[in-house]
Amino acid sequence: MSLIKMDNVGIVVESLDHAIAFFTEIGLKLEGRAKVEGEWAGRVTGLGNQEVEIAMMVTPDGHSRLELSRFLDPPTVADHRAAPVNALGYLRVMFQVSGIDELVTRLCDQGAELVGEIVQYENIYRLCYIRGAEGILVGLAEKL
């Protein structure tokens, strides 16, 4: 047995609509939206009987997915959205983009916040972190 591919990264959100709009602005497409519920789903997560609304977002190349989840039952128990970048276990998703300056401006116009600044790493990338919808930390990298 060996690893075949990474299927998706999951993020728990309060509002699927806001998160979908944010990631759509970055360039992902909504692949599907559904409710997952019942004891069988809770056996996977260890939460018992659960009800979750999910949205699967896909990158333009079709290779990477982001699963957005909104738990209806049981309710969420922790909130790590304000955690600093160096918090243990903290996740961020990084996307390779083109036109980073214009994209950051568009995202900030919609309420996102630039965490630090857009910086250049050698002659390879320009990159930054932003906090978008739901306080989700996202990295953006533009290859030079």
N, CA, C and O of each residue as an XYZ file, in Angstrom:
576
protein
N       0.840     -1.174      0.000
C       0.000      0.000      0.000
C       0.885      1.238      0.000
O       1.917      1.280      0.670
N       0.465      2.252     -0.767
C       1.212      3.501     -0.791
C       0.252      4.661     -1.033
O      -0.867      4.489     -1.516
N       0.726      5.819     -0.685
C      -0.056      7.028     -0.871
C      -0.298      7.261     -2.355
O       0.623      7.136     -3.163
N      -1.519      7.596     -2.715
C      -1.860      7.870     -4.115
C      -1.888      9.367     -4.366
O      -1.254      9.844     -5.307
N      -2.616     10.124     -3.537
C      -2.681     11.574     -3.668
C      -3.290     12.158     -2.411
O      -3.881     11.435     -1.608
N      -3.148     13.465     -2.235
C      -3.859     14.149     -1.169
C      -5.222     14.517     -1.729
O      -5.306     15.138     -2.789
N      -6.290     14.146     -1.036
C      -7.626     14.372     -1.561
C      -8.135     15.773     -1.272
O      -8.579     16.460     -2.192
N      -8.083     16.224     -0.006
C      -8.552     17.574      0.293
C      -8.047     18.028      1.651
O      -7.521     17.241      2.437
N      -8.221     19.311      1.903
C      -7.955     19.928      3.195
C      -9.301     20.420      3.698
O     -10.076     20.986      2.927
N      -9.593     20.216      4.975
C     -10.876     20.622      5.536
C     -10.756     21.815      6.453
O      -9.802     21.938      7.221
N     -11.754     22.705      6.359
C     -11.833     23.874      7.224
C     -13.261     23.971      7.741
O     -14.211     23.923      6.959
N     -13.417     24.106      9.055
C     -14.735     24.275      9.661
C     -15.045     25.772      9.706
O     -14.217     26.574     10.138
N     -16.243     26.137      9.255
C     -16.643     27.537      9.153
C     -18.008     27.751      9.807
O     -18.738     26.795     10.068
N     -18.343     29.019     10.069
C     -19.678     29.363     10.568
C     -20.645     29.584      9.419
O     -21.813     29.208      9.511
N     -20.171     30.192      8.336
C     -21.036     30.501      7.201
C     -20.447     29.921      5.922
O     -19.417     30.384      5.433
N     -21.106     28.914      5.395
C     -20.646     28.349      4.120
C     -20.724     29.377      3.008
O     -19.831     29.449      2.165
N     -21.783     30.174      2.999
C     -21.949     31.159      1.925
C     -20.790     32.146      1.888
O     -20.262     32.435      0.814
N     -20.380     32.673      3.058
C     -19.257     33.613      3.089
C     -17.954     32.942      2.672
O     -17.170     33.512      1.913
N     -17.727     31.739      3.168
C     -16.490     31.029      2.834
C     -16.448     30.669      1.347
O     -15.400     30.784      0.711
N     -17.573     30.236      0.796
C     -17.629     29.915     -0.639
C     -17.331     31.163     -1.466
O     -16.569     31.101     -2.430
N     -17.924     32.286     -1.097
C     -17.686     33.537     -1.833
C     -16.215     33.942     -1.773
O     -15.647     34.374     -2.775
N     -15.600     33.804     -0.598
C     -14.194     34.157     -0.429
C     -13.293     33.298     -1.310
O     -12.451     33.821     -2.039
N     -13.469     31.979     -1.242
C     -12.604     31.092     -2.015
C     -12.918     31.153     -3.509
O     -12.049     30.873     -4.334
N     -14.136     31.511     -3.860
C     -14.468     31.738     -5.273
C     -13.711     32.954     -5.793
O     -13.227     32.950     -6.925
N     -13.608     33.988     -4.974
C     -12.865     35.198     -5.370
C     -11.391     34.879     -5.596
O     -10.757     35.469     -6.471
N     -10.843     33.952     -4.816
C      -9.445     33.542     -5.015
C      -9.304     32.782     -6.329
O      -8.256     32.856     -6.972
N     -10.344     32.052     -6.739
C     -10.277     31.331     -8.002
C     -10.725     29.884     -7.934
O     -10.712     29.190     -8.950
N     -11.126     29.405     -6.739
C     -11.646     28.049     -6.645
C     -13.080     28.024     -7.159
O     -13.763     29.048     -7.192
N     -13.519     26.846     -7.556
C     -14.888     26.681     -8.037
C     -15.632     25.731     -7.098
O     -15.068     24.769     -6.579
N     -16.917     26.032     -6.899
C     -17.748     25.160     -6.082
C     -18.023     23.890     -6.866
O     -18.637     23.931     -7.933
N     -17.570     22.765     -6.337
C     -17.764     21.478     -6.995
C     -19.072     20.826     -6.554
O     -19.706     20.106     -7.325
N     -19.466     21.083     -5.316
C     -20.705     20.508     -4.819
C     -20.967     20.937     -3.396
O     -20.061     21.346     -2.670
N     -22.231     20.835     -3.012
C     -22.652     21.218     -1.667
C     -23.701     20.212     -1.212
O     -24.605     19.866     -1.973
N     -23.583     19.742      0.033
C     -24.510     18.718      0.505
C     -24.543     18.710      2.031
O     -23.707     19.321      2.697
N     -25.534     18.001      2.559
C     -25.623     17.776      4.000
C     -25.221     16.328      4.252
O     -25.673     15.411      3.566
N     -24.363     16.146      5.246
C     -23.924     14.813      5.648
C     -24.404     14.637      7.082
O     -24.068     15.430      7.961
N     -25.192     13.591      7.309
C     -25.727     13.427      8.651
C     -25.902     11.963      9.006
O     -25.952     11.085      8.144
N     -25.993     11.737     10.289
C     -26.257     10.402     10.766
C     -25.127      9.816     11.576
O     -24.026     10.362     11.648
N     -25.434      8.692     12.181
C     -24.482      7.992     13.037
C     -23.289      7.486     12.239
O     -22.172      7.463     12.755
N     -23.505      7.076     10.978
C     -22.414      6.546     10.162
C     -21.325      7.600      9.971
O     -20.139      7.274     10.012
N     -21.719      8.869      9.762
C     -20.738      9.946      9.573
C     -19.980     10.197     10.865
O     -18.777     10.458     10.844
N     -20.677     10.120     11.986
C     -20.042     10.316     13.274
C     -19.050      9.230     13.622
O     -18.142      9.456     14.422
N     -19.205      8.058     13.039
C     -18.226      6.994     13.268
C     -16.883      7.370     12.652
O     -15.838      6.966     13.163
N     -16.893      8.127     11.578
C     -15.642      8.568     10.951
C     -14.971      9.643     11.807
O     -13.765      9.586     12.046
N     -15.752     10.620     12.268
C     -15.195     11.758     12.999
C     -15.057     11.534     14.491
O     -14.346     12.277     15.168
N     -15.733     10.514     15.014
C     -15.716     10.268     16.440
C     -16.685     11.150     17.217
O     -16.613     11.223     18.443
N     -17.594     11.822     16.507
C     -18.526     12.745     17.154
C     -19.901     12.144     17.402
O     -20.786     12.832     17.912
N     -20.099     10.892     17.056
C     -21.420     10.290     17.220
C     -22.371     10.794     16.141
O     -21.947     11.160     15.044
N     -23.648     10.808     16.462
C     -24.647     11.283     15.506
C     -24.353     12.750     15.178
O     -24.257     13.574     16.088
N     -24.213     13.081     13.916
C     -23.855     14.449     13.546
C     -24.627     14.906     12.321
O     -25.159     14.104     11.554
N     -24.670     16.224     12.164
C     -25.283     16.855     11.000
C     -24.354     17.971     10.560
O     -24.119     18.926     11.301
N     -23.826     17.845      9.349
C     -22.835     18.780      8.836
C     -23.214     19.166      7.413
O     -23.574     18.320      6.595
N     -23.123     20.456      7.142
C     -23.311     20.942      5.779
C     -21.913     21.146      5.202
O     -21.082     21.814      5.817
N     -21.648     20.579      4.034
C     -20.308     20.701      3.444
C     -20.390     21.308      2.052
O     -21.399     21.202      1.356
N     -19.294     21.943      1.676
C     -19.128     22.459      0.317
C     -17.727     22.068     -0.124
O     -16.759     22.307      0.599
N     -17.610     21.474     -1.296
C     -16.304     21.085     -1.821
C     -15.908     22.096     -2.893
O     -16.622     22.302     -3.874
N     -14.753     22.718     -2.676
C     -14.202     23.686     -3.619
C     -13.020     23.021     -4.322
O     -12.290     22.240     -3.712
N     -12.835     23.331     -5.601
C     -11.762     22.715     -6.371
C     -10.937     23.798     -7.062
O     -11.470     24.819     -7.497
N      -9.631     23.560     -7.155
C      -8.746     24.501     -7.840
C      -8.956     24.399     -9.349
O      -9.457     23.384     -9.833
N      -8.580     25.430    -10.096
C      -8.798     25.422    -11.542
C      -8.178     24.232    -12.268
O      -8.702     23.789    -13.290
N      -7.055     23.705    -11.743
C      -6.423     22.565    -12.410
C      -7.108     21.244    -12.067
O      -6.783     20.211    -12.653
N      -8.056     21.264    -11.123
C      -8.797     20.071    -10.756
C      -8.050     19.106     -9.849
O      -8.561     18.025     -9.556
N      -6.857     19.468     -9.396
C      -6.044     18.547     -8.608
C      -6.189     18.701     -7.101
O      -5.908     17.759     -6.360
N      -6.619     19.868     -6.632
C      -6.674     20.112     -5.192
C      -8.075     20.542     -4.789
O      -8.759     21.256     -5.521
N      -8.487     20.094     -3.609
C      -9.819     20.409     -3.116
C      -9.744     20.943     -1.691
O      -8.845     20.618     -0.915
N     -10.725     21.771     -1.390
C     -10.884     22.336     -0.071
C     -12.307     22.008      0.372
O     -13.274     22.395     -0.284
N     -12.428     21.291      1.493
C     -13.754     20.936      2.004
C     -14.114     21.897      3.131
O     -13.452     21.930      4.169
N     -15.156     22.667      2.920
C     -15.656     23.590      3.922
C     -16.801     22.900      4.652
O     -17.703     22.358      4.012
N     -16.778     22.911      5.971
C     -17.798     22.223      6.766
C     -18.420     23.182      7.771
O     -17.725     23.956      8.430
N     -19.741     23.115      7.874
C     -20.471     23.872      8.893
C     -21.230     22.862      9.742
O     -22.177     22.229      9.275
N     -20.802     22.719     10.999
C     -21.424     21.741     11.898
C     -22.722     22.322     12.465
O     -22.730     23.375     13.102
N     -23.806     21.609     12.213
C     -25.095     21.963     12.793
C     -25.280     21.246     14.123
O     -25.821     21.810     15.074
N     -24.819     19.980     14.183
C     -24.907     19.180     15.385
C     -23.853     18.089     15.339
O     -23.824     17.342     14.361
N     -22.998     17.949     16.316
C     -22.902     18.781     17.497
C     -22.303     20.144     17.145
O     -21.635     20.286     16.121
N     -22.542     21.142     17.993
C     -21.994     22.471     17.714
C     -20.467     22.472     17.831
O     -19.880     21.598     18.469
N     -19.844     23.459     17.208
C     -18.386     23.584     17.302
C     -17.995     23.835     18.753
O     -18.767     24.408     19.522
N     -16.792     23.404     19.123
C     -16.365     23.491     20.522
C     -15.154     24.383     20.738
O     -14.814     24.682     21.883
N     -14.500     24.811     19.682
C     -13.309     25.649     19.833
C     -13.222     26.601     18.649
O     -13.798     26.350     17.591
N     -12.500     27.686     18.839
C     -12.359     28.686     17.790
C     -10.898     29.114     17.723
O     -10.397     29.791     18.621
N     -10.226     28.716     16.657
C      -8.807     29.013     16.503
C      -8.540     30.115     15.479
O      -7.393     30.344     15.097
N      -9.596     30.796     15.033
C      -9.444     31.755     13.940
C      -8.556     32.939     14.268
O      -7.955     33.516     13.362
N      -8.454     33.313     15.508
C      -7.620     34.454     15.872
C      -6.222     34.029     16.290
O      -5.413     34.870     16.680
N      -5.928     32.742     16.216
C      -4.613     32.252     16.622
C      -3.528     32.818     15.707
O      -3.749     32.967     14.505
N      -2.371     33.132     16.261
C      -1.277     33.621     15.410
C      -0.748     32.511     14.512
O      -1.025     31.331     14.727
N       0.003     32.903     13.523
C       0.516     31.975     12.518
C       1.353     30.856     13.125
O       1.411     29.761     12.567
N       2.001     31.112     14.256
C       2.875     30.107     14.848
C       2.188     29.261     15.920
O       2.875     28.592     16.692
N       0.850     29.267     15.993
C       0.130     28.450     16.970
C       0.262     26.976     16.603
O       0.205     26.613     15.428
N       0.441     26.128     17.622
C       0.570     24.695     17.384
C      -0.684     24.146     16.713
O      -1.807     24.469     17.101
N      -0.474     23.327     15.720
C      -1.587     22.690     15.031
C      -2.355     23.615     14.117
O      -3.333     23.197     13.498
N      -1.944     24.839     14.019
C      -2.680     25.797     13.214
C      -2.485     25.511     11.735
O      -1.378     25.204     11.293
N      -3.557     25.613     10.980
C      -3.497     25.340      9.551
C      -3.628     26.614      8.751
O      -4.332     27.541      9.150
N      -2.967     26.656      7.653
C      -3.191     27.667      6.647
C      -3.074     26.979      5.315
O      -2.356     25.988      5.176
N      -3.762     27.490      4.356
C      -3.727     26.946      3.007
C      -2.992     27.964      2.154
O      -3.236     29.164      2.277
N      -2.092     27.504      1.287
C      -1.369     28.417      0.398
C      -1.750     28.106     -1.037
O      -1.780     26.948     -1.454
N      -2.040     29.161     -1.783
C      -2.387     29.031     -3.192
C      -1.369     29.771     -4.049
O      -0.945     30.873     -3.701
N      -0.978     29.172     -5.159
C      -0.171     29.883     -6.139
C      -1.134     30.670     -7.012
O      -2.097     30.115     -7.542
N      -0.872     31.965     -7.161
C      -1.771     32.857     -7.894
C      -0.977     33.669     -8.903
O       0.254     33.670     -8.891
N      -1.690     34.349     -9.763
C      -1.069     35.366    -10.617
C      -1.724     36.690    -10.256
O      -2.874     36.713     -9.817
N      -1.008     37.790    -10.435
C      -1.563     39.100    -10.110
C      -1.863     39.261     -8.632
O      -2.972     39.643     -8.256
N      -0.879     38.969     -7.792
C      -1.094     38.967     -6.341
C      -1.570     40.321     -5.818
O      -2.434     40.371     -4.943
N      -1.014     41.427     -6.344
C      -1.404     42.752     -5.847
C      -2.882     43.021     -6.098
O      -3.596     43.484     -5.208
N      -3.332     42.731     -7.301
C      -4.737     42.953     -7.656
C      -5.651     42.036     -6.853
O      -6.714     42.460     -6.401
N      -5.244     40.780     -6.671
C      -6.057     39.835     -5.901
C      -6.170     40.274     -4.446
O      -7.261     40.237     -3.878
N      -5.071     40.687     -3.837
C      -5.105     41.145     -2.447
C      -6.018     42.362     -2.322
O      -6.784     42.463     -1.363
N      -5.945     43.277     -3.271
C      -6.827     44.453     -3.250
C      -8.283     44.034     -3.314
O      -9.101     44.541     -2.546
N      -8.629     43.116     -4.215
C     -10.015     42.638     -4.336
C     -10.480     41.969     -3.054
O     -11.595     42.211     -2.592
N      -9.625     41.125     -2.476
C      -9.994     40.419     -1.249
C     -10.159     41.393     -0.085
O     -11.091     41.256      0.708
N      -9.269     42.370      0.024
C      -9.379     43.368      1.097
C     -10.625     44.228      0.914
O     -11.250     44.627      1.896
N     -10.990     44.516     -0.328
C     -12.227     45.256     -0.593
C     -13.447     44.494     -0.091
O     -14.486     45.091      0.189
N     -13.320     43.172      0.022
C     -14.415     42.333      0.506
C     -14.278     42.002      1.994
O     -15.027     41.177      2.517
N     -13.334     42.635      2.670
C     -13.220     42.456      4.109
C     -12.030     41.655      4.592
O     -11.816     41.552      5.800
N     -11.250     41.085      3.690
C     -10.048     40.350      4.114
C      -9.020     41.347      4.642
O      -9.071     42.534      4.318
N      -8.095     40.860      5.449
C      -7.034     41.708      5.994
C      -5.679     41.115      5.674
O      -5.459     39.918      5.855
N      -4.781     41.941      5.206
C      -3.397     41.533      4.979
C      -2.752     41.361      6.347
O      -2.795     42.284      7.161
N      -2.150     40.190      6.626
C      -1.581     39.910      7.943
C      -0.312     40.721      8.159
O      -0.170     41.379      9.189
N       0.587     40.685      7.231
C       1.840     41.444      7.322
C       1.921     42.332      6.101
O       1.252     43.362      6.013
N       2.754     41.916      5.159
C       2.861     42.638      3.893
C       3.222     41.650      2.790
O       3.613     40.515      3.063
N       3.090     42.084      1.574
C       3.509     41.262      0.435
C       5.026     41.397      0.345
O       5.544     42.507      0.223
N       5.738     40.273      0.406
C       7.200     40.304      0.377
C       7.709     39.457     -0.781
O       7.009     38.588     -1.299
N       8.937     39.734     -1.167
C       9.567     38.946     -2.228
C      10.593     38.025     -1.604
O      11.433     38.461     -0.817
N      10.525     36.744     -1.957
C      11.518     35.761     -1.539
C      12.452     35.513     -2.712
O      12.085     34.896     -3.712
N      13.679     36.017     -2.553
C      14.688     35.926     -3.608
C      14.069     36.340     -4.941
O      13.285     37.287     -4.992
N      14.411     35.648     -6.000
C      13.798     35.938     -7.302
C      12.821     34.834     -7.677
O      12.640     34.517     -8.852
N      12.190     34.251     -6.649
C      11.341     33.090     -6.874
C       9.865     33.408     -6.706
O       9.063     33.095     -7.587
N       9.485     34.037     -5.568
C       8.075     34.281     -5.254
C       7.875     35.661     -4.654
O       8.787     36.236     -4.061
N       6.672     36.178     -4.818
C       6.120     37.251     -3.989
C       5.007     36.574     -3.211
O       4.179     35.871     -3.790
N       4.983     36.784     -1.892
C       3.978     36.085     -1.097
C       3.491     36.907      0.078
O       4.117     37.879      0.499
N       2.332     36.470      0.597
C       1.741     37.124      1.758
C       0.752     36.178      2.420
O       0.379     35.146      1.862
N       0.338     36.554      3.622
C      -0.762     35.896      4.320
C      -1.898     36.901      4.436
O      -1.676     38.090      4.664
N      -3.111     36.406      4.275
C      -4.291     37.222      4.503
C      -5.244     36.459      5.415
O      -5.244     35.228      5.443
N      -6.046     37.198      6.151
C      -7.157     36.609      6.899
C      -8.411     36.980      6.135
O      -8.751     38.152      5.975
N      -9.086     35.945      5.670
C     -10.263     36.168      4.849
C     -11.539     35.901      5.611
O     -11.602     36.074      6.828
N     -12.555     35.476      4.884
C     -13.849     35.155      5.474
C     -13.640     34.223      6.649
O     -12.837     33.292      6.584
N     -14.365     34.477      7.718
C     -14.318     33.625      8.897
C     -12.972     33.703      9.621
O     -12.728     32.902     10.524
N     -12.090     34.640      9.255
C     -10.782     34.733      9.877
C      -9.807     33.674      9.407
O      -8.753     33.479     10.012
N     -10.161     32.980      8.317
C      -9.317     31.905      7.799
C      -8.011     32.479      7.271
O      -8.004     33.435      6.495
N      -6.908     31.880      7.703
C      -5.590     32.312      7.250
C      -5.266     31.626      5.934
O      -5.321     30.401      5.830
N      -4.923     32.432      4.920
C      -4.615     31.918      3.595
C      -3.312     32.536      3.134
O      -3.094     33.737      3.295
N      -2.447     31.717      2.563
C      -1.223     32.221      1.954
C      -1.414     32.347      0.457
O      -2.055     31.504     -0.170
N      -0.862     33.389     -0.104
C      -0.882     33.599     -1.553
C       0.551     33.747     -2.023
O       1.331     34.486     -1.421
N       0.908     33.049     -3.097
C       2.263     33.094     -3.631
C       2.191     33.271     -5.138
O       1.505     32.529     -5.841
N       2.919     34.279     -5.616
C       3.002     34.508     -7.060
C       4.418     34.180     -7.515
O       5.378     34.827     -7.097
N       4.540     33.177     -8.368
C       5.846     32.769     -8.870
C       6.355     33.831     -9.830
O       5.626     34.296    -10.706
N       7.634     34.213     -9.653
C       8.225     35.241    -10.519
C       8.875     34.621    -11.746
O       9.422     35.337    -12.584
